[in-house]
Amino acid sequence: MTDWDDPHPAVDLDDVVHQRVRFGILTVAHQARRVEFGFLRTALGLTAGNLSQPLAVLERAGLIEVEKGYEGRLARTWLSLTPAGDRALREEVAQLERLIHRIEHGGQDPLP
Amino acid sequence: MTDWDDPHPAVDLDDVVHQRVRFGILTVAHQARRVEFGFLRTALGLTAGNLSQPLAVLERAGLIEVEKGYEGRLARTWLSLTPAGDRALREEVAQLERLIHRIEHGGQDPLP
């Protein structure tokens, strides 16, 4: 049985988070806590150019903190998840679990 | 332990499917099998204008089939998931489950 009166869980997905590369960045940052730009680029199989724009979106939204510094003489950029970023990722996961439950069981959301 | 040598599961998400409204459309079509445009619009809380563009993307990608007809004298549009759409939705769910597992367990993917 599907309760079509409820708003569909897809409606509540956050467009900032629910985007392939941005979701990948948040996931890696969540796993690694503090991640170096080059490492993130390799982990996601992206070029530096393809990573900058989604990172800027996440930084503007306050979900990722960017820290610039040096490792010896090499300029480095480190990224970490902010508390708001952590919350946004948890909310995305909760919404996705509701959606997956609907897809797999064809019905109502599980009880909270 | 995280196996950083493996490609990250976010890399393999399909950009056509991994978009909020398009993912919602596929989910509703999967649940309802054949869904009327107005019903889909209400289920996702969208205007007709906001629904047309993502539907066109899904139709061009061969994931949704659009059928126009009449119900009495009223013009109606019905949408249904194609076999390719069903496969794409299943792949999205499998990838999301891998990502959620990483986020929740901070580690490797579960065994297949």
Backbone of each chain as ProteinMPNN parsed JSONL, in Angstrom:
{"seq_chain_A": "MTDWDDPHPAVDLDDVVHQRVRFGILTVAHQARRVEFGFLRTALGLTAGNLSQPLAVLERAGLIEVEKGYEGRLARTWLSLTPAGDRALREEVAQLERLIHRIEHGGQDPLP", "coords_chain_A": {"N_chain_A": [[0.843, -1.204, 0.0], [0.546, 2.173, -0.844], [0.939, 5.363, 0.409], [-0.271, 7.898, -1.076], [-0.946, 10.409, -0.35], [0.927, 11.518, 1.291], [3.757, 13.737, 1.068], [6.032, 12.966, -1.507], [9.116, 11.294, -0.885], [11.225, 12.083, -2.573], [10.816, 14.737, -3.088], [11.859, 16.091, -0.947], [14.595, 15.876, -1.125], [17.787, 17.429, -1.04], [18.867, 19.739, -3.324], [21.452, 20.75, -3.413], [23.027, 18.818, -2.225], [22.199, 16.467, -3.438], [23.657, 15.674, -5.887], [25.762, 14.183, -8.171], [28.752, 14.555, -8.11], [29.061, 16.373, -5.963], [27.844, 14.964, -3.892], [29.607, 12.823, -3.788], [31.968, 14.172, -2.945], [31.182, 15.026, -0.365], [30.814, 12.542, 0.817], [33.414, 11.373, 0.751], [34.771, 13.299, 2.281], [33.442, 12.945, 4.663], [34.253, 10.365, 5.329], [37.028, 10.641, 5.507], [37.421, 12.746, 7.183], [39.353, 15.014, 7.083], [40.494, 16.135, 4.15], [42.836, 16.086, 1.51], [43.078, 18.105, -1.388], [44.181, 16.952, -3.802], [44.092, 14.25, -3.214], [41.355, 13.841, -2.942], [40.523, 14.403, -5.527], [41.733, 12.264, -6.924], [40.462, 10.112, -5.645], [37.849, 10.457, -6.528], [38.185, 10.326, -9.198], [38.454, 12.597, -10.873], [39.236, 15.595, -12.806], [41.186, 18.497, -11.811], [39.839, 20.776, -12.639], [37.207, 19.859, -12.91], [36.511, 19.502, -10.33], [36.588, 21.873, -8.927], [34.336, 23.579, -9.277], [31.98, 22.208, -8.161], [32.988, 22.043, -5.534], [33.122, 24.735, -4.816], [30.402, 25.332, -4.75], [29.589, 23.782, -2.554], [31.12, 24.958, -0.552], [30.128, 27.595, -0.506], [27.565, 26.988, 0.365], [28.116, 26.365, 2.911], [28.789, 23.803, 3.68], [31.175, 22.567, 3.397], [34.474, 23.141, 4.532], [37.195, 25.059, 3.492], [40.686, 25.014, 3.55], [43.717, 26.557, 3.209], [47.188, 25.915, 2.825], [50.594, 24.962, 3.55], [52.654, 22.172, 2.726], [55.617, 21.381, 3.606], [57.288, 22.901, 1.055], [55.239, 22.858, -0.65], [52.214, 24.058, -1.918], [49.089, 23.443, -0.5], [45.687, 22.3, -0.397], [43.214, 21.767, 1.938], [40.249, 20.005, 2.799], [37.323, 19.963, 4.742], [34.444, 18.528, 6.31], [31.829, 20.542, 7.463], [29.905, 21.035, 10.545], [27.277, 21.554, 9.608], [27.482, 20.416, 7.091], [27.822, 17.757, 7.739], [25.335, 17.247, 8.918], [23.685, 17.706, 6.658], [24.49, 15.646, 4.981], [23.711, 13.422, 6.482], [20.938, 13.832, 6.45], [20.425, 13.559, 3.712], [21.091, 10.84, 3.386], [19.13, 9.665, 5.034], [16.791, 10.381, 3.621], [17.296, 9.1, 1.195], [17.267, 6.472, 2.032], [14.571, 6.201, 2.67], [13.495, 6.504, 0.084], [14.656, 4.305, -1.242], [13.525, 2.241, 0.183], [10.853, 2.536, -0.612], [11.123, 1.931, -3.332], [12.033, -0.691, -3.254], [10.147, -2.029, -1.736], [7.825, -1.131, -2.661], [5.994, 0.475, -1.318], [4.72, 2.109, 1.582], [6.642, 4.373, 3.657], [9.108, 3.138, 5.976], [8.432, 2.867, 9.495], [9.43, 5.644, 11.513]], "CA_chain_A": [[0.0, 0.0, 0.0], [1.302, 3.413, -0.907], [0.177, 6.514, 0.857], [0.032, 8.947, -2.038], [-1.238, 11.725, 0.209], [2.166, 12.053, 1.844], [4.688, 14.227, 0.046], [6.978, 11.933, -1.917], [10.428, 11.632, -0.295], [12.134, 12.73, -3.535], [10.579, 16.18, -3.007], [12.661, 16.66, 0.132], [16.042, 15.784, -1.344], [18.414, 18.743, -1.144], [19.544, 19.829, -4.629], [22.89, 21.019, -3.234], [23.686, 17.563, -1.857], [21.839, 15.381, -4.345], [24.297, 15.835, -7.196], [26.757, 13.119, -8.15], [30.094, 14.918, -7.644], [28.975, 16.976, -4.628], [27.565, 13.866, -2.961], [30.88, 12.115, -3.662], [32.87, 14.986, -2.12], [30.722, 14.964, 1.033], [31.043, 11.18, 1.317], [34.851, 11.207, 1.009], [35.118, 14.176, 3.414], [32.882, 12.298, 5.862], [35.075, 9.197, 5.659], [38.422, 10.993, 5.792], [37.412, 13.9, 8.094], [40.057, 16.161, 6.504], [40.976, 15.505, 2.935], [43.646, 16.951, 0.662], [42.453, 18.287, -2.709], [44.685, 15.981, -4.788], [43.596, 12.947, -2.795], [39.924, 13.835, -3.266], [40.484, 14.353, -6.986], [42.046, 10.888, -7.319], [39.418, 9.212, -5.119], [36.636, 10.603, -7.331], [38.521, 10.183, -10.617], [38.105, 13.839, -11.564], [40.296, 16.573, -13.026], [41.086, 19.634, -10.882], [38.808, 21.671, -13.167], [35.882, 19.306, -12.655], [36.27, 19.442, -8.895], [36.544, 23.216, -8.335], [33.007, 24.18, -9.274], [31.146, 21.616, -7.103], [33.541, 22.42, -4.223], [32.713, 26.115, -4.545], [28.976, 25.28, -4.373], [29.507, 23.243, -1.193], [31.693, 25.936, 0.376], [29.148, 28.679, -0.398], [26.422, 26.496, 1.152], [28.576, 26.153, 4.293], [28.84, 22.373, 3.987], [32.588, 22.172, 3.343], [35.404, 24.209, 4.875], [38.423, 24.965, 2.698], [41.826, 25.498, 4.317], [44.895, 26.55, 2.347], [48.423, 25.963, 3.602], [51.778, 24.379, 2.9], [53.245, 20.946, 3.226], [56.952, 21.732, 3.156], [57.157, 24.065, 0.166], [54.136, 22.644, -1.589], [50.9, 24.607, -1.554], [48.102, 22.379, -0.355], [44.34, 22.696, 0.014], [42.526, 20.707, 2.675], [38.801, 20.182, 2.871], [36.671, 19.167, 5.779], [33.0, 18.653, 6.441], [31.387, 21.362, 8.597], [28.761, 20.389, 11.21], [26.119, 21.642, 8.704], [27.722, 19.434, 6.03], [27.551, 16.45, 8.333], [23.871, 17.141, 9.032], [23.103, 17.612, 5.306], [24.78, 14.303, 4.471], [22.828, 12.497, 7.216], [19.565, 13.991, 5.946], [20.385, 12.935, 2.378], [21.076, 9.381, 3.567], [17.814, 9.277, 5.567], [15.817, 10.498, 2.523], [17.585, 8.052, 0.215], [16.802, 5.198, 2.591], [13.112, 6.18, 2.484], [13.235, 6.266, -1.338], [15.045, 2.93, -1.577], [12.496, 1.381, 0.772], [9.68, 2.604, -1.506], [11.423, 1.238, -4.585], [12.188, -2.131, -3.034], [8.957, -2.635, -1.139], [6.671, -0.589, -3.383], [4.926, 0.943, -0.447], [4.899, 3.214, 2.513], [7.927, 4.481, 4.334], [9.178, 2.416, 7.242], [8.183, 3.735, 10.643], [10.668, 6.356, 11.86]], "C_chain_A": [[0.875, 1.249, 0.0], [0.414, 4.56, -0.465], [0.52, 7.71, -0.029], [-0.292, 10.338, -1.511], [0.011, 12.359, 0.811], [3.0, 12.686, 0.746], [5.709, 13.126, -0.248], [8.365, 12.28, -1.385], [11.412, 12.273, -1.278], [12.017, 14.252, -3.461], [11.53, 16.834, -2.008], [14.166, 16.478, -0.037], [16.591, 17.191, -1.549], [19.229, 18.794, -2.44], [21.043, 20.086, -4.499], [23.64, 19.707, -3.0], [23.429, 16.475, -2.891], [22.352, 15.655, -5.753], [25.522, 14.945, -7.119], [28.103, 13.53, -7.531], [30.041, 15.501, -6.231], [28.697, 15.908, -3.566], [28.839, 13.051, -2.73], [31.857, 12.86, -2.762], [32.477, 14.87, -0.642], [30.994, 13.583, 1.628], [32.516, 10.961, 1.654], [35.267, 12.061, 2.218], [34.601, 13.577, 4.718], [33.766, 11.13, 6.302], [36.449, 9.61, 6.17], [38.55, 12.135, 6.796], [38.081, 15.138, 7.488], [40.784, 15.594, 5.301], [41.729, 16.511, 2.062], [43.049, 16.938, -0.753], [42.875, 17.218, -3.733], [44.188, 14.568, -4.506], [42.127, 12.793, -3.198], [39.713, 13.671, -4.771], [40.719, 12.916, -7.474], [40.936, 9.935, -6.886], [38.166, 9.266, -6.005], [36.91, 10.498, -8.835], [38.186, 11.412, -11.442], [39.352, 14.653, -11.879], [40.103, 17.708, -12.02], [39.967, 20.575, -11.321], [37.4, 21.19, -12.856], [35.505, 19.315, -11.179], [36.011, 20.834, -8.308], [35.126, 23.762, -8.219], [32.093, 23.539, -8.218], [31.668, 21.937, -5.694], [33.113, 23.827, -3.838], [31.242, 26.16, -4.118], [28.84, 24.818, -2.922], [30.068, 24.228, -0.165], [30.713, 27.098, 0.583], [27.964, 28.265, 0.463], [26.825, 26.202, 2.6], [28.705, 24.686, 4.671], [30.277, 21.85, 4.052], [33.432, 23.383, 3.745], [36.693, 23.991, 4.102], [39.541, 25.668, 3.454], [43.04, 25.429, 3.398], [46.151, 26.65, 3.2], [49.565, 25.336, 2.827], [52.138, 23.064, 3.55], [54.679, 21.023, 2.725], [56.828, 22.979, 2.288], [55.971, 23.95, -0.774], [52.83, 23.234, -1.071], [49.888, 23.469, -1.535], [46.751, 22.971, 0.03], [43.715, 21.514, 0.73], [41.048, 21.043, 2.805], [38.277, 19.378, 4.038], [35.185, 19.49, 5.822], [32.706, 19.565, 7.633], [30.285, 20.599, 9.342], [27.504, 20.438, 10.325], [26.257, 20.63, 7.565], [27.432, 18.028, 6.509], [26.038, 16.23, 8.446], [23.226, 16.927, 7.663], [23.32, 16.213, 4.724], [23.894, 13.27, 5.169], [21.392, 12.587, 6.722], [19.402, 13.359, 4.564], [20.276, 11.414, 2.518], [19.706, 8.926, 4.075], [16.755, 9.321, 4.465], [16.031, 9.387, 1.497], [17.105, 6.702, 0.732], [15.294, 5.085, 2.465], [12.754, 5.854, 1.024], [13.535, 4.819, -1.722], [14.011, 1.956, -1.017], [11.244, 1.368, -0.113], [9.913, 1.8, -2.775], [11.424, -0.271, -4.354], [10.935, -2.789, -2.484], [7.676, -2.066, -1.736], [5.611, 0.013, -2.494], [5.307, 2.103, 0.422], [6.305, 3.233, 3.093], [7.912, 3.607, 5.581], [8.846, 3.383, 8.385], [9.495, 4.405, 11.053], [11.399, 5.696, 13.043]], "O_chain_A": [[1.832, 1.349, 0.768], [-0.722, 4.699, -0.918], [1.477, 8.439, 0.234], [0.045, 11.338, -2.146], [0.143, 13.582, 0.841], [2.962, 12.226, -0.395], [6.184, 12.445, 0.661], [8.76, 13.446, -1.426], [12.348, 12.947, -0.847], [12.978, 14.972, -3.732], [11.953, 17.975, -2.191], [14.934, 16.89, 0.832], [15.939, 18.039, -2.159], [20.153, 18.005, -2.637], [21.819, 19.69, -5.368], [24.743, 19.51, -3.51], [24.307, 15.666, -3.19], [21.573, 15.843, -6.688], [26.238, 14.951, -6.119], [28.545, 12.932, -6.551], [30.877, 15.166, -5.393], [29.256, 15.955, -2.47], [29.117, 12.638, -1.604], [32.503, 12.251, -1.909], [33.327, 14.645, 0.22], [31.358, 13.466, 2.798], [32.838, 10.427, 2.715], [36.023, 11.603, 3.074], [35.251, 13.69, 5.757], [33.998, 10.93, 7.494], [36.976, 9.032, 7.12], [39.659, 12.464, 7.219], [37.455, 16.193, 7.389], [41.596, 14.678, 5.429], [41.296, 17.652, 1.905], [42.583, 15.909, -1.241], [42.037, 16.654, -4.437], [43.903, 13.796, -5.421], [41.716, 11.758, -3.723], [38.854, 12.914, -5.222], [39.99, 12.419, -8.332], [40.517, 9.065, -7.649], [37.502, 8.249, -6.21], [35.988, 10.572, -9.646], [37.697, 11.302, -12.567], [40.408, 14.427, -11.287], [39.025, 17.874, -11.449], [39.235, 21.109, -10.488], [36.507, 21.989, -12.574], [34.338, 19.157, -10.821], [35.3, 20.965, -7.311], [34.755, 24.336, -7.196], [31.48, 24.269, -7.44], [30.877, 22.087, -4.763], [32.781, 24.089, -2.682], [30.874, 26.932, -3.232], [28.069, 25.393, -2.153], [29.56, 24.325, 0.953], [30.494, 27.533, 1.714], [27.417, 29.081, 1.205], [25.983, 25.835, 3.419], [28.728, 24.354, 5.857], [30.554, 20.827, 4.679], [33.139, 24.511, 3.348], [37.222, 22.88, 4.058], [39.364, 26.785, 3.939], [43.359, 24.365, 2.866], [46.177, 27.385, 4.187], [49.507, 25.198, 1.606], [51.955, 22.865, 4.751], [54.939, 20.76, 1.55], [56.315, 24.002, 2.742], [55.727, 24.835, -1.595], [52.399, 22.955, 0.048], [49.845, 22.642, -2.445], [46.677, 24.005, 0.693], [43.684, 20.401, 0.206], [40.658, 22.207, 2.905], [38.724, 18.26, 4.295], [34.743, 20.569, 5.428], [33.28, 19.376, 8.705], [29.777, 19.607, 8.82], [26.743, 19.471, 10.291], [25.263, 20.053, 7.123], [26.869, 17.211, 5.781], [25.53, 15.16, 8.112], [22.341, 16.086, 7.51], [22.441, 15.665, 4.058], [23.384, 12.351, 4.527], [20.705, 11.574, 6.588], [18.394, 12.715, 4.273], [19.463, 10.781, 1.846], [19.176, 7.918, 3.605], [15.919, 8.422, 4.369], [15.071, 8.804, 0.992], [16.598, 5.883, -0.034], [14.777, 4.004, 2.184], [11.855, 5.058, 0.749], [12.76, 4.186, -2.44], [13.665, 0.968, -1.663], [10.648, 0.315, -0.336], [9.03, 1.08, -3.24], [10.883, -1.032, -5.156], [10.686, -3.968, -2.734], [6.575, -2.469, -1.36], [4.441, 0.06, -2.874], [6.106, 2.962, 0.048], [7.046, 2.252, 3.028], [6.86, 3.361, 6.172], [8.978, 4.596, 8.226], [10.559, 3.794, 10.949], [12.455, 6.172, 13.459]]}, "seq_chain_B": "MTDWDDPHPAVDLDDVVHQRVRFGILTVAHQARRVEFGFLRTALGLTAGNLSQPLAVLERAGLIEVEKGYEGRLARTWLSLTPAGDRALREEVAQLERLIHRIEHGGQDPLP", "coords_chain_B": {"N_chain_B": [[38.436, 0.09, 7.7], [39.318, 1.535, 4.628], [39.256, 0.98, 1.227], [41.033, 2.72, -0.761], [41.976, 2.439, -3.27], [40.111, 1.371, -4.934], [37.693, 2.483, -7.376], [35.687, 5.186, -6.324], [32.311, 4.754, -5.224], [30.612, 6.887, -5.873], [31.486, 7.851, -8.278], [30.42, 6.217, -10.182], [27.735, 6.78, -10.295], [24.841, 7.533, -12.212], [24.446, 10.384, -14.079], [22.079, 11.082, -15.37], [20.085, 9.799, -13.964], [20.672, 10.364, -11.316], [19.438, 12.797, -10.169], [17.428, 15.031, -8.489], [14.541, 15.525, -9.245], [14.259, 13.867, -11.501], [14.964, 11.401, -10.461], [12.889, 11.14, -8.644], [10.693, 10.965, -10.43], [11.249, 8.524, -11.741], [11.074, 6.816, -9.553], [8.359, 7.06, -8.747], [7.139, 6.18, -11.124], [8.083, 3.597, -11.153], [6.809, 2.549, -8.914], [4.12, 2.863, -9.589], [3.85, 1.754, -12.054], [2.318, 2.592, -14.495], [1.752, 5.837, -15.048], [-0.225, 8.742, -14.693], [0.233, 11.995, -16.03], [-0.731, 14.259, -14.491], [-1.152, 13.12, -12.02], [1.439, 12.34, -11.319], [2.659, 14.839, -11.172], [1.302, 15.942, -8.963], [2.052, 14.075, -7.005], [4.766, 14.593, -6.797], [4.751, 17.196, -6.123], [5.054, 19.329, -7.967], [5.0, 21.926, -10.538], [3.441, 21.84, -13.802], [5.203, 22.894, -15.645], [7.684, 22.576, -14.367], [7.989, 19.901, -14.513], [8.138, 19.055, -17.124], [10.654, 19.371, -18.418], [12.605, 17.648, -17.037], [11.249, 15.233, -17.595], [11.458, 15.115, -20.372], [14.209, 14.749, -20.629], [14.478, 12.185, -19.516], [12.918, 10.73, -21.295], [14.292, 11.061, -23.715], [16.611, 9.691, -23.006], [15.658, 7.193, -23.036], [14.481, 6.04, -20.823], [11.978, 6.432, -19.87], [8.698, 5.977, -21.094], [6.483, 7.784, -23.074], [3.07, 8.272, -23.5], [0.377, 9.376, -25.303], [-3.058, 10.154, -25.047], [-6.641, 9.765, -24.751], [-9.014, 10.284, -22.156], [-12.131, 9.701, -21.988], [-13.253, 12.74, -23.091], [-11.045, 14.084, -22.402], [-7.714, 15.103, -22.864], [-4.922, 13.136, -22.178], [-1.787, 12.288, -20.65], [0.266, 9.535, -20.331], [2.772, 7.891, -18.44], [5.385, 5.566, -18.458], [7.784, 3.301, -17.042], [10.517, 2.195, -18.907], [12.088, -0.992, -19.827], [14.862, -0.38, -19.785], [14.803, 1.851, -18.142], [13.97, 0.738, -15.763], [16.167, -0.899, -15.214], [18.14, 1.113, -14.943], [17.239, 2.446, -12.673], [17.447, 0.42, -10.766], [20.231, 0.091, -10.795], [21.045, 2.598, -9.85], [20.0, 2.471, -7.241], [21.53, 0.33, -6.216], [24.112, 1.467, -6.292], [23.724, 3.627, -4.58], [23.226, 2.282, -2.225], [25.745, 1.183, -1.76], [27.183, 3.564, -1.336], [25.855, 4.587, 0.949], [26.464, 2.594, 2.758], [29.22, 3.002, 2.984], [29.204, 5.546, 4.141], [27.892, 5.068, 6.541], [29.341, 3.015, 7.723], [31.868, 3.753, 7.318], [33.733, 2.495, 5.688], [34.858, -0.186, 3.623], [33.055, -1.435, 0.734], [30.152, -3.528, 1.119], [30.334, -7.074, 0.737], [29.574, -8.377, -2.519]], "CA_chain_B": [[39.448, 0.256, 6.653], [38.756, 1.935, 3.35], [40.128, 0.659, 0.111], [41.019, 3.921, -1.591], [42.396, 2.123, -4.628], [38.91, 1.129, -5.73], [36.99, 3.714, -7.733], [34.652, 5.524, -5.354], [31.012, 4.462, -5.844], [29.957, 8.094, -6.402], [31.943, 8.027, -9.653], [29.586, 5.422, -11.082], [26.336, 7.208, -10.34], [24.452, 7.998, -13.541], [23.964, 11.761, -13.964], [20.692, 11.189, -15.853], [19.189, 9.287, -12.919], [20.974, 10.962, -10.018], [19.002, 14.193, -10.124], [16.278, 14.947, -7.595], [13.227, 15.362, -9.86], [14.275, 12.692, -12.376], [14.953, 10.228, -9.574], [11.507, 11.066, -8.147], [9.83, 10.477, -11.522], [11.521, 7.096, -11.938], [10.574, 6.097, -8.387], [6.894, 6.998, -8.826], [6.795, 5.317, -12.262], [8.375, 2.222, -10.739], [5.777, 2.108, -7.97], [2.775, 2.88, -10.175], [3.937, 1.111, -13.382], [1.888, 3.488, -15.557], [1.322, 6.954, -14.226], [-0.778, 9.858, -15.445], [1.034, 13.206, -15.825], [-1.253, 15.087, -13.4], [-0.92, 12.37, -10.782], [2.879, 12.439, -11.058], [2.869, 16.23, -10.797], [0.822, 16.093, -7.588], [2.864, 13.229, -6.119], [6.084, 15.219, -6.598], [4.577, 18.596, -5.704], [5.669, 20.201, -8.968], [4.147, 22.494, -11.566], [3.601, 21.169, -15.093], [6.42, 23.439, -16.258], [8.868, 22.009, -13.724], [8.047, 18.467, -14.755], [8.312, 18.752, -18.55], [12.055, 19.273, -18.826], [13.183, 16.371, -16.6], [10.605, 14.135, -18.314], [12.042, 15.071, -21.717], [15.548, 14.149, -20.477], [14.299, 10.749, -19.284], [12.385, 10.125, -22.518], [15.413, 11.011, -24.667], [17.554, 8.654, -22.556], [14.997, 5.891, -23.204], [14.17, 5.466, -19.509], [10.538, 6.628, -19.657], [7.924, 5.995, -22.326], [5.371, 8.727, -22.971], [1.936, 7.806, -24.293], [-0.672, 10.392, -25.256], [-4.353, 9.605, -25.428], [-7.809, 10.435, -24.194], [-9.846, 9.639, -21.157], [-13.334, 10.42, -22.402], [-12.837, 13.815, -24.004], [-9.888, 14.788, -21.839], [-6.373, 14.671, -23.301], [-4.148, 12.617, -21.042], [-0.451, 11.767, -20.947], [0.664, 8.503, -19.377], [4.203, 7.633, -18.439], [5.772, 4.295, -17.838], [9.199, 2.98, -17.001], [10.935, 1.201, -19.908], [13.027, -1.942, -19.209], [16.122, 0.331, -19.515], [14.551, 2.714, -16.98], [13.941, -0.146, -14.602], [17.57, -1.268, -14.948], [18.864, 2.3, -14.469], [16.806, 2.704, -11.302], [18.068, -0.621, -9.92], [21.67, 0.396, -10.664], [21.156, 3.75, -8.946], [19.766, 1.994, -5.869], [22.686, -0.476, -5.797], [25.222, 2.39, -6.033], [23.404, 4.401, -3.374], [23.407, 1.402, -1.061], [27.192, 1.124, -1.514], [27.577, 4.849, -0.743], [25.294, 4.679, 2.306], [27.26, 1.683, 3.578], [30.489, 3.693, 3.274], [28.964, 6.663, 5.064], [27.487, 4.574, 7.87], [30.341, 2.141, 8.311], [33.167, 4.386, 7.086], [34.726, 1.564, 5.193], [34.734, -0.829, 2.318], [31.729, -1.855, 0.311], [29.818, -4.879, 1.54], [30.591, -8.079, -0.324], [28.421, -8.405, -3.419]], "C_chain_B": [[38.775, 0.605, 5.317], [39.761, 1.607, 2.254], [40.098, 1.804, -0.896], [41.489, 3.644, -3.015], [41.194, 1.86, -5.53], [38.322, 2.462, -6.194], [35.857, 3.943, -6.73], [33.273, 5.308, -5.979], [30.278, 5.699, -6.367], [30.305, 8.309, -7.867], [30.984, 7.337, -10.628], [28.105, 5.783, -11.059], [26.048, 7.778, -11.727], [23.832, 9.393, -13.41], [22.521, 11.934, -14.431], [19.723, 10.819, -14.729], [19.399, 10.026, -11.598], [20.697, 12.461, -10.037], [17.648, 14.136, -9.44], [14.944, 14.649, -8.301], [13.187, 14.11, -10.739], [14.244, 11.402, -11.559], [13.541, 10.027, -9.0], [10.556, 10.501, -9.185], [10.006, 8.971, -11.694], [10.956, 6.268, -10.777], [9.052, 5.954, -8.436], [6.473, 6.073, -9.971], [7.044, 3.847, -11.921], [7.276, 1.691, -9.824], [4.43, 1.928, -8.663], [2.706, 2.16, -11.517], [3.559, 2.058, -14.513], [1.225, 4.641, -14.836], [0.873, 8.124, -15.098], [-0.024, 11.13, -15.043], [0.578, 14.036, -14.61], [-1.017, 14.445, -12.037], [0.544, 12.5, -10.355], [3.238, 13.831, -10.535], [2.466, 16.448, -9.33], [1.707, 15.314, -6.617], [4.204, 13.898, -5.809], [5.982, 16.691, -6.2], [5.192, 19.591, -6.658], [4.608, 20.853, -9.848], [4.383, 21.719, -12.866], [4.894, 21.615, -15.766], [7.692, 22.821, -15.683], [9.052, 20.527, -14.02], [8.445, 18.145, -16.201], [9.767, 18.52, -18.928], [12.702, 17.977, -18.328], [12.546, 15.16, -17.28], [11.194, 13.975, -19.706], [13.431, 14.429, -21.674], [15.421, 12.632, -20.345], [13.769, 10.039, -20.535], [13.502, 9.994, -23.568], [16.399, 9.907, -24.305], [16.933, 7.256, -22.65], [14.588, 5.242, -21.891], [12.665, 5.518, -19.207], [9.863, 6.621, -21.022], [6.717, 6.901, -22.123], [4.287, 8.311, -23.963], [0.834, 8.856, -24.179], [-1.988, 9.784, -25.713], [-5.48, 10.387, -24.801], [-8.453, 9.59, -23.12], [-11.177, 10.344, -21.308], [-12.905, 11.49, -23.394], [-11.571, 14.524, -23.533], [-8.572, 14.214, -22.358], [-5.579, 14.261, -22.071], [-2.772, 12.162, -21.532], [-0.113, 10.732, -19.882], [2.158, 8.225, -19.537], [4.449, 6.263, -17.854], [7.273, 4.089, -17.972], [9.482, 1.971, -18.115], [11.816, 0.155, -19.193], [14.373, -1.272, -18.897], [15.976, 1.244, -18.297], [14.548, 1.907, -15.696], [15.371, -0.546, -14.214], [18.337, -0.089, -14.347], [18.5, 2.613, -13.02], [17.419, 1.681, -10.349], [19.561, -0.354, -9.712], [21.903, 1.576, -9.724], [21.001, 3.288, -7.495], [20.968, 1.197, -5.371], [23.872, 0.434, -5.459], [24.969, 3.185, -4.754], [23.59, 3.549, -2.131], [24.888, 1.255, -0.727], [27.666, 2.405, -0.825], [27.101, 4.971, 0.696], [26.089, 3.774, 3.246], [28.592, 2.339, 3.953], [30.295, 4.787, 4.304], [28.685, 6.122, 6.465], [28.546, 3.708, 8.527], [31.759, 2.628, 8.05], [34.199, 3.469, 6.454], [34.415, 1.021, 3.823], [33.284, -1.168, 1.999], [31.441, -3.23, 0.89], [30.157, -5.855, 0.417], [29.362, -8.15, -1.216], [27.505, -9.604, -3.149]], "O_chain_B": [[37.764, 0.005, 4.95], [40.947, 1.919, 2.353], [39.239, 1.845, -1.776], [41.409, 4.521, -3.875], [41.249, 2.095, -6.737], [38.435, 3.465, -5.489], [35.159, 3.006, -6.341], [33.075, 5.641, -7.147], [29.405, 5.57, -7.225], [29.515, 8.881, -8.617], [30.765, 7.807, -11.744], [27.305, 5.145, -11.744], [26.902, 8.422, -12.336], [22.826, 9.57, -12.724], [21.815, 12.822, -13.953], [18.676, 11.445, -14.565], [18.45, 10.284, -10.857], [21.611, 13.279, -9.933], [16.814, 13.292, -9.77], [14.291, 13.65, -7.999], [12.2, 13.374, -10.727], [13.576, 10.436, -11.929], [13.061, 8.899, -8.885], [9.713, 9.661, -8.872], [9.025, 8.232, -11.782], [10.431, 5.173, -10.978], [8.516, 4.872, -8.199], [5.553, 5.271, -9.811], [6.3, 2.966, -12.353], [6.863, 0.537, -9.937], [3.692, 0.984, -8.381], [1.618, 1.974, -12.062], [4.373, 2.313, -15.4], [0.254, 4.453, -14.103], [1.505, 8.45, -16.103], [0.313, 11.322, -13.874], [1.403, 14.462, -13.801], [-0.726, 15.118, -11.048], [0.845, 12.74, -9.186], [4.013, 13.979, -9.589], [3.203, 17.064, -8.56], [2.068, 15.812, -5.552], [4.717, 13.785, -4.696], [6.994, 17.352, -5.969], [5.785, 20.582, -6.233], [3.465, 20.398, -9.901], [5.393, 21.031, -13.014], [5.594, 20.81, -16.38], [8.655, 22.573, -16.408], [10.128, 19.967, -13.808], [9.021, 17.091, -16.47], [10.082, 17.587, -19.668], [13.301, 17.262, -19.131], [13.225, 14.161, -17.518], [11.409, 12.858, -20.175], [13.792, 13.66, -22.566], [16.162, 11.884, -20.982], [14.126, 8.891, -20.802], [13.638, 8.958, -24.219], [16.961, 9.26, -25.188], [17.599, 6.257, -22.377], [14.371, 4.031, -21.84], [12.155, 4.746, -18.396], [10.383, 7.183, -21.986], [6.014, 6.795, -21.118], [4.572, 8.033, -25.127], [0.407, 9.188, -23.073], [-2.022, 8.993, -26.655], [-5.303, 11.527, -24.372], [-8.441, 8.36, -23.167], [-11.348, 11.459, -20.816], [-12.275, 11.193, -24.409], [-11.086, 15.449, -24.185], [-8.341, 13.006, -22.302], [-5.572, 14.958, -21.056], [-2.615, 11.713, -22.667], [-0.194, 11.008, -18.685], [2.716, 8.317, -20.631], [3.809, 5.852, -16.886], [7.928, 4.616, -18.871], [8.754, 0.987, -18.248], [12.247, 0.394, -18.064], [14.97, -1.556, -17.858], [16.913, 1.394, -17.513], [15.063, 2.349, -14.669], [15.734, -0.531, -13.037], [19.083, -0.247, -13.38], [19.362, 3.001, -12.232], [17.858, 2.033, -9.254], [20.093, -0.542, -8.618], [22.828, 1.566, -8.911], [21.784, 3.675, -6.627], [21.386, 1.366, -4.225], [24.561, 0.21, -4.463], [25.877, 3.391, -3.949], [24.058, 4.037, -1.102], [25.258, 1.207, 0.446], [28.438, 2.359, 0.133], [27.854, 5.407, 1.567], [26.357, 4.14, 4.39], [29.038, 2.245, 5.097], [31.101, 4.947, 5.22], [29.184, 6.657, 7.455], [28.644, 3.668, 9.753], [32.73, 2.014, 8.492], [35.401, 3.642, 6.659], [33.796, 1.679, 2.986], [32.417, -1.183, 2.872], [32.361, -4.012, 1.129], [30.248, -5.455, -0.743], [28.236, -8.003, -0.739], [26.489, -9.769, -3.824]]}, "name": "protein", "num_of_chains": 2, "seq": "MTDWDDPHPAVDLDDVVHQRVRFGILTVAHQARRVEFGFLRTALGLTAGNLSQPLAVLERAGLIEVEKGYEGRLARTWLSLTPAGDRALREEVAQLERLIHRIEHGGQDPLPMTDWDDPHPAVDLDDVVHQRVRFGILTVAHQARRVEFGFLRTALGLTAGNLSQPLAVLERAGLIEVEKGYEGRLARTWLSLTPAGDRALREEVAQLERLIHRIEHGGQDPLP"}
